[in-house]
């Protein structure tokens, strides 16, 4: 069974995927001091029997790599995936220095639309694929090139974020957008058609500034949008779509079993969601059961 977890870490992102194959993936980290040992202990425990571990960094902002040096000290990062960049910072934190060291090392694999790599999205006789594909960026796209120049000049790196797809064979399809901004996505919405997906982790922690354009939402047709942690006044609540809001749900765990996704919240008071089916699952170490989604057939 595949496990996808999103930690509530304030205004930041920390995810992992424990794949059904011999793979384990961390997407971003924001290891706040009050939780960093707990979170890294869990990552180490969940990945203990996996032969391939990778860290995917969506973009070089502190709330997406804070504490990466602590994670690396506890469990050495040997496969580091990012969009190739030369980002600079006026104030270089220890986390940014470690990010740059990994980005510029022989551990790095650079992400772009359609890129392929053994065990990320290729099988062989040794192990199966992780089911991860990169839908964006198109390195030849002028808008992306402008965003990269902004990043490399010391400006915001938000719009170099990749769009990451995870797909379980015959089951769930999930998308991550990093911190892509609404205006940038609108500027490229006619250049790229989005695939259908069951679940979206909303861009920019679910802020209005990262609202997915309506054209893309209609193409994706998500069953659930997960909105990250940010001040309520800054959030885009995606009217007419089913949502789980991390401000209330806290840690969110998806247990993916074939075409069934069982959702758990670490908040015992969050309760069952009326748009999910109640499969009468009980409380587990992964939290309090809030319902089950049956994914669309593919």
C-alpha positions, 0 to 999 in steps of 0.5 A: 500500500502506498502512503502519502503524507503531508505534515502541518509545519506552519507556512511551509511544505513537507511531504513524503511518498512511501511507494509500493515499489522499492522507492521512497520520496521526500518532496520539500522540507520545512523542519520547524524546530518543534517538530524536526526530530519527530518528522525526521524520525518518521521519515527514517522509519518509513524509508528504512527498507527502501533501496532508493531514496530521493529528495525533490526540492521544488524551488530554493525558498527557505520554507521548502528546504528549512532544516535540510542540513539536519535531515542530511545529517540524520539520513544522507541525501544521495539523490537530490532532484531540483530544477537547475538554477543559480539562485542567490540569497543576500542572507545565506542560511545554513539550509540554503548553503546545504541546498546549494551544495546538493544542487551543484553536486554529482548527487543532483538530477535536474528536472524538466518536462518529460525527463526520465530517470531509472526508478523515478519513472523507469522500471528494470529487473532490479526494481519498479518505477516510483511513478513520478513524472515531471509535467513542467517546466518546459525549458524552452518556454519564454515565460519560464526563462524569464522566471529563471532569470528572476530567480538567478538574479536574486528575486523570487524563485517561486515560478521555477517550481516544477509540476510533479505527478505521482500516479499509482498504476490503476489507482490514484493520480496526485499533482504538486505545484510547488509555489507557482503563482497565479499570474505565472500560471495564467501566462502559460495556461494556453501553452500547456494542457493539464492532465486529469488528476484525482488529488491536487496539493494546491500551489503556494500553500493554497494562497490566493496568490497561487490560485490555479487558473480555471482553465487548468482546474477544468482540465484536471477535474480534481476530486479533492484539493488539499489546501496548505497552512497559511493565514485564513485571509490569504487562502483560496478556498476553491468554491465548487471543489471538495477541499481538505484544509491543513489549517484544520486537519493538521497532518494529512495521510493518504493510504492508497490501496488500488483505486481506494484512497483512505484519508486520515487527519491528525486532528481527532476533531476534524471528523468524517467528510461528507464527500468521502465514503465511510469505509468504517476504518478505525483510528491508526498510527496515521491519525483519525479516519475521515473517509475514502475516495474511489479514484476514476478509472484509467 
